[in-house]
Amino acid sequence: MIETIKHLIPNFGEWFKEWLKPISAETLGLLAVILLHSATVPTLLAVLTGLSDKLPTVELVLLTWAGLACLFAQAVVNANRLITVTVSVGFMMQAAFMALIFFK
């Protein structure tokens, strides 16, 4: 059993390297932006629909927005319009969700 595991670990590393080659850094950056924006959406939607009365913690929102602001700054410096637009649209959507909750 241990020999099988020892044999699989190097093979997994090689497989992962081969699998990751066609994925570009821009694709991974876009995925990171989408996942960061998605972190608070379920909670905000639950509050909007009345399924929950608990808002996301302030730390979660601030750290998520800080990370997104860093990705936005990186995209502006690198002149990456896709990430810049994606982050901007995400900020607008989250701000709209929060405004709907607070001014409901």
C-alpha positions, 0 to 999 in steps of 0.5 A: 500500500505504501509503495503504491502511494509513493508511486502515485505522488510523483505521478500526480505531480507530473500529471498536475504540471501537464494539466496546468500548462494550457491554463494561463495566468490570466485565466487563473487571475479571472477565476480568482476574481470571480471566486472572491466576488462570489464569497459574499454573494450567497449571504447577501442574497439570503438577506435580500430574500429574507432567508437569513438576517445575518449579514456577512462579517465586516472582516470578510467584506473588507478583506475580500474588497481589499484583495479585489482592489489589489487585483484591480490595481494589478490589472490596471498596471498590466493593462488587462481590460478583462480583469479591470472590467470584471472587478469593476462590475463585481464592485458595482453588483456588490455595492448594489446588493448592499444598498438594497439591504441597507435601504430596504 
